[in-house]
Amino acid sequence: SQTWYGRCRMIKWVSIFRKRPGMSDQDFLRHWREVHVPLVKKLPGLRKYVQSRTVEVVGGMHFDGISEMWFDDLQAVQKLLETPEWEQARRDAENFLDVKSVTRILTEEYVAFG
């Protein structure tokens, strides 16, 4: 993969979202962690997956969580979107997310320090 100022350049897919309307926080977290994670683990080309639960919102819009997925490059993301594993994970998201609230951003991560 290419480098960006001497560091390995990867693609990070960031998704921010709200839980499905009417779903409790406990049920949302349980499904996201216990049901969805095993599906995400099967995604081809995925290098790392992180879930972050919102603990406080300071200004702006409210979201209940953020997920981050790392891939080697954009081609790996494009290949993923054509797989049955992706379709299964995408369908499962409808069980616990407000799908209209989902915002997805593909980024190049630059680690300035740490």
N, C-alpha and C positions, 0 to 999 in steps of 0.2 A: 504494500500500500504506500501511497505517497506520504511525504513528510511535510509538515507545516512548521517552520522554524525549528527543525531538528527533532520534532516529536512525531510519533506515529499518528497519522490522521485517520480517524474512524468517523463513521456516521452515527450520530445519536438521534434516535427517534423519540421525541418527547410528546406525551399525550397528557392533556389536562382535562378533567371531567367532573361531573356531579354524579352522585348515586341515583339510581332509579327512583322516581317519585314514590313516596309511601314506604320505602324500604328503611328499616332501622339502621343505625350506624353499625350495630353489632352484626346484623345479617349481611350488610354490605361488605364489611371487612372479612367476615368468615368466607363468603363466596369468593372475593377477590384473592384471598390468600390460600384457601384450601381447595377450591375448585379450579380457579383460573390459572394459578401458577403451574400445575401439572400440564395444562394444555400449552402454556407458553414455553415450557421446557422442551417441548417437542418441535419448536419452530426451527426449520433449517436455516443455518447461517447466523443465528443469534449468538452473540458472544457474551453478553451480560444483560441482566434484567434487574431493575430496581423499582420498588414500589415506595411511594412516599404518601403518607396520610396527612391531610391538613389538620393542624392543631389550633391554628388561629389565622384569621384573615385580617390583614391591615390594609384597608382601602381596596378599591377595585372590585372586581366580581368575585363571588364565592365559588370555589371549587372544592370537592371533597378529596381529590387525590391527583397524583401525578405518577405516571409510569415512564420509565426510561429504558430504551432498548438499544444496544450497541451492535453495529454491523461493520464488516470490513470496508464496505464501499456501497455506493448507490446501486450497483448491479446486484448485490446480495439482497437488498431491500426489494428490488424489482422482481427477482426470482421468487422471493418469499410470497409475494402477493398472488402468485399463480399456483400455490400449493394447497392441498386439502387441509393441511395442518393450520394454515392461516385462516381458511374459511371456518374451521371448527372453533378456533379461538375468537374470531370475529363474531360468530353467532352466539357464543357464550357471553360475550360482553353485553348483549341485549338483556341478559338475565339479571344484571346488577348495575348497569350504567344507564343514565339518561343519554341515549345515543345522540340526541340533538345537541347536547352540551359539549360533546367531545371536540377538542381542538388538537390537531396533530401538527407537529413542526419537525422537519428534518434539519439537523444542525451538524456542523463540524465543531467538535469540542476542542477548545484550546485551554490547556491547564497552565495558568500563569504561575502558580506555585502550589505547593502542598502535595 
